[in-house]
Amino acid sequence: MKPYRRKFALIAERPNVTLRVITPTRWYESFQDIVFEREPDTSCEEFPCPIRFSGYGSRFYYRRGVKPHFRDFQPDIIHLEEEAWSLNALQTVHLKRKYCPNSRFIFRTSLSIPIKQRFGVLPVWIEHRVFRETDRAFPLSANAGEILTNRGYTGQQTPFPNGVDVRHFYKMDVGELRNALQLKDCFVIGYVGRLLRMKGIDTLLEALACLVSQDTAYAYKLLIVGQGEDKSHFQEITQTLGISEQVVWIDAVPPEEVPAYINCMDTLVLPSRTTAKWVEFFGRVLIEGMACEVPVIGSDSGEIPHVIDDAGLVFPEADADSLAERIRQIAHNASLRNTLMARGLTRIENFTWETIAERTYQVYRELLGNVR
């Protein structure tokens, strides 16, 4: 997707850098078929290639078109933005060993919780092979790095978070959209993401019901943007709680439209709930909300508190009463809202693609400086 290619476009603007981005021609995610579109002014050389198993991060691989980028291009650095146990990782290290064995190799991991991969011993074998080929790992967080170490990776690591494109995510006038969504003259609580039980949306609905019944100073509404297999379950909850009229449902929208919907919100909530096999590994929507100057609230699941730091409010996961209190604080305290918005703008300086591109480029230089 375009937002994730921004990092490489910025690196490619550096003098004496030639950077190729190999990407699927299309990808299925969040109920959307995302087709590759070229950036007209990018400094990257972009090459879309067909894949098998679109939408499956650990199983997809390129059907054709990638071999020349190893054999003929002879990169100094191969930067793989995939997990070490994936088929794409296996394909990459195979082509590296065959055509450009002296290339430096980086992979990125978003591990958030210790897991055992499905499909038997194959992922473990792939992972160990990739570990042997790796010059540097880019875990999403310090916690992901600890998990990586526990899985047997002994090489160097540099944590890199997800990024936000501040060219698209910023405070904007969305009065017409807000009116069209019937959100005028009310306090808008927002959620953007997949509609799955582990995302804690039931907790958010219970908090809304609490506010509607107990805090009559405001007309509260909840704007939910996203799709997921549990949507009907959450809609049933709204009926049971008697808050159907207070919830506005918007199906997943193209990435470029997300900033406008976030700007319709008075606060953005990520109420994720940890399960035995999943924990919130980052929460990118939080930094997108900060960039739009929307106060954010998150549960204490996984990396959420570390992403928020002092730029938002945190509540104990699955605690609807505590979440309702956090929302009430933001609704009634203009000074708190302004403070959180200002802190959010400062906080996202760590997460802009410009910052991440600069740090990534410095790692590239370090790796090349070690070439004998």
N, C-alpha and C positions, 0 to 999 in steps of 0.2 A: 504494500500500500504506500501511497505517496508520503504520508507523514514519516514513515520509518526510513525512507530513502533520503530524507533531508540531511541526516548526519553525514552520509557519504558524499552528498553534493557539496557540502561545506569543506570536507577534507579535500575533495578534488580541485577546489579553487586554489589550493596551495601551489606555489611554484615547484616545478620538477616532480609533480605528482600526476601519474596516470592511473585512474581508478576505474575499474569495470565492475558493474553491478549485474550479477546473474540472478534472475528472479523468475518465478512461475508466470506463465502467460495469463493465468487466472487462478483464483483461490477462493474457496468457499468458507466463509466464516460468519458467525452470528446471523445465520439465515440469509446471507447475502452472497451472490456470486460476484466477486470483485475481479474485474478485468484490468490487466495492466494498461496503464496510460503513460506515455512518455511525458517527461517534464521538458517543456520547450527550451528553457534557458539553462539547463543543468550542465555542469562541467563533467559529470560522469558519462562514461560510455555504458549505456543501458542495453541489456540483452535479455529479452523475455524468451523462455524456453518451455516447451510443454512438459507436463509432469503426470505421474500417476498418483492416485489417492489424494486428490485435492481436499484440503481441510483437515488432514491427519498429519500433525506436525512430526510425529515419530515414524510414520510409515511412508511419507511421500519421497519420491526420487525423480530425477530428470530422465525423461525418455530419450531425448536426443539433444544435440546442440551444445553440450558443455565441454566436450573433449578438446576442441581447439583453444579454449581459454586456458587450458593447462599446457597443452603441447606447444602451441604457437606463441601465446602471449608471455609465457614463462614469468609468472608474477614473483615478485620478491616476497610478498606476504599474501597468504590466503586467510581471509577472515570469514569464518562460517558462523552465521547467526542462527544456529540450530543446536539442539541437545546432542551430547556426545554419543548417546545410544541409538540415534535415529538412522534410518536407512540412508538419508541424505549425507550424514556424517561418514558412513561407511563408503559411500560412493566418492565422496570428496577425498578421503585419505588414500583410497585406491588410485585415483587419478593423479594425486600428488606424488605418490611413490613411483608411479610408472613414468610420468612425464616431467616432473619438476621436483625432484627429491630434496633439493637444497632450499626450497621455499620455506619461509617461516610460517607457522600455522597457529591460528587462534580459533577457539570456539567459544560460544556464549551459552550460558545456562540460566534458566529461570527456576531452578529447583526451589521449592518452598517447604517441602516436608520429605523426610526419608520415605522412599517408596521402593517397591519391587516391581520392575517392569513386567508387563504381560508377555506372552509369546515365548516363555521358557528361557533358555540360556542364551539365545541369540543376542538380545540387547546387551547383556552383560559382556559377552565376547566383543561386540562392537565397541562398547564403551572403553574397555581395557585397551583395545587396539588404538582407539582415538587418543586415549591418554598418553600412549607411548609416542605419538606423533606430535603432540602439542607443545608449543613453545610458551604459550600464555593462555590462561582461561579468563573469561570475562563473566564472573557471576553477577546476577542481578543485584545482590545485596551481600552483606557480610554473613548473614545467616545461610544464604545459598552457598557461599564459599565454604562454610564449615561442613555443610552436608556433602559438598564435593570432595573435601578432604577425607571425610569418613567413608566415602565410596572408593577411596584408593588413589585419588589424584594427588600427586606429590609435587607438581610443578608450580610455577609462579602464578599468582592471581592478581587481577586488578578489578575491583567491583565497579560496575557501571549500571546505573539505574535506567529506567525508561525515560524518554524525553518528551518534551512538549514543544510544538511548533507555535511560537508566539506571533508568527505572521497571521495565523488563523484564530488562535485562542486569545482573545482580548475583550475588554469591556466594550459593548456596542449597544446601540439603540435598537431594541426589538419590540417597541410598543405595538406595532401592527400585529406581529406574531402573537404576542401575549394577549391582545384583544381577541384575535381569531381563535385562540385556545380557551377563551372565556376565563382568563386569569386576572382580569382587571379587578382592582380594589380588594385584593386578598394577599395573604402571605403564602408564597409558593415554596413548598418543600420539593426537592428534586432528586430523582434517581436516574442514572444512565448506566445501562449494562444488560447482561443476560438475566432472564427471568427464571432463575433456578433457586431451589430451596436453600442451598448453601450460601446464597447471596444475602440471606437474612431479610428478605422483603416482607415476610410475615411480621417480623419485629417492627419494621417501619410502619406497616399498616396498623398494628396495635398502638403504636405511639401516636399516629394520626388520630385514631379513635379517642384516645385519652385527651388529646388537645381539643378536639371538636367538642367533647362533652364537658371539659373542665375549664377551658380558657376561652371565654366568649368575647374577649377584647379584640380578637382577630378572627377573620374568616380564613381558615386554613384550607389549602388545597395541595394535593400531591400530584406532581407531574412525573410520570414514569415513561422513560424512553428506552425501548428495547423489546426483544422477543425471547422466547424460551419455552421449553417443554412444560414448565409449571405455571404458565400464565393463567390457565383456567382455574387452577387451584387457588391462586392469589385473588382472582376475581370472585370466587366463591367466598373467600374470607371477607372481602369488602362488603358483600351482601350480608353476611352473618353479623358483621360489626356495625352495619347500618351506615356505611360511609361511601357507598357507591357514587353518590353525587359529588363527593369531594375528590375523586380520583380521575385524572385525565390520562388515558392510555395512548401512547404513540408508538407504533411499530418501529423497529430499527430503521434508522435513516442513514443516508450516505455519510461518510466521515466528514465531508466538508460542511454538512448541515448541523453537525453536533454543536458547534460553538453557539449558534443562535438559540438553540433550546436550552443550553446551560445558562445563557444570559437571561432567560425567562425566570430563572430561579432566584429566590431570596436566600436559600441555603441549599447546599448539595450534600446528600447523605450516602455513605457507603457502609451499609449495616452487615457486612459479611459475617458468617458464622463458621467456625472451624469444625471440620469433620475428621473422621479417622483417616481419610485419604486425601484431604484437601485443606489448604489454608490460604488466605489471601496473600499472594506472593509479592504484590506491589500496590496496585490500586491506581492505575494511570489517570482515571477520571478525577482523582483528587487534585493532581497538579494542573489538570485542564481547568478545573473549577477555580483554583487559585489564580491562574492566568487571566481568567475572565472576571476577577475581583468578586467572586461569589464565596462567602464564608462556607467552610467545609466542616463536616462532622463525620467521624468514622468510628467503627467498633475497634476493639483492641485485638482483632484477629490478625495474626501474622505480621506483615511489614507495615500495616496501616499506621500505627502510632509513630513509627520511625519516619514515614513519609510526611505525616502531618507535622510532627515536632511541635513547635509552639504556634503554628499558623492556622490552627483549627481546634476543634473540641473532640475529645475521645470519650466513648462510653463503653461499659462492659458488654461484650457481645451477648445477644439474645435478651438483653434487659430493656424492655420497651419503656418502662417508667423512666429510666435514666436517659434514654434517647429523647423522650418527650420533654424532659427537663432541659436538655441541651438545646433543643429547638426553641423552647420557650425563652431561654436566655438570649438567644440571638434575635428573636422576634421583638423582645421588649427592651433590649439594651442597645441603643444606637452607637454608644461609645465602644462597646464590645465588637459590634459589626465592623466599625471603621478600623479598629485595631487589628482584627483578623484579616481584613482585606489588605491592609498595609503589610502585615507580616507575610501574607500569602505571596504578594508581589516580590518581596525580598527572598522568600523561600524558593521560588521557582527559578531564581538565578542559578541554582545548582542543577536544574533539570532542563534548561533550554538545550536545544540541539547544538547551538553555538558552543556552549560550555562543554558538552559531551564530545563534540567533534574535536575540539582543541585537545582534550585529554586523550582521546583515541589516537590522534595524530602524534602526540608525544610518546605514546607507547610504541607506535610504529617506528619512530625514530630510534627509540631505545633498542628495539629488536634488531633493526638493521645495523645499528652500531656494534652489535655483538657478533655480526657475521665475520667469520675468519676468512 
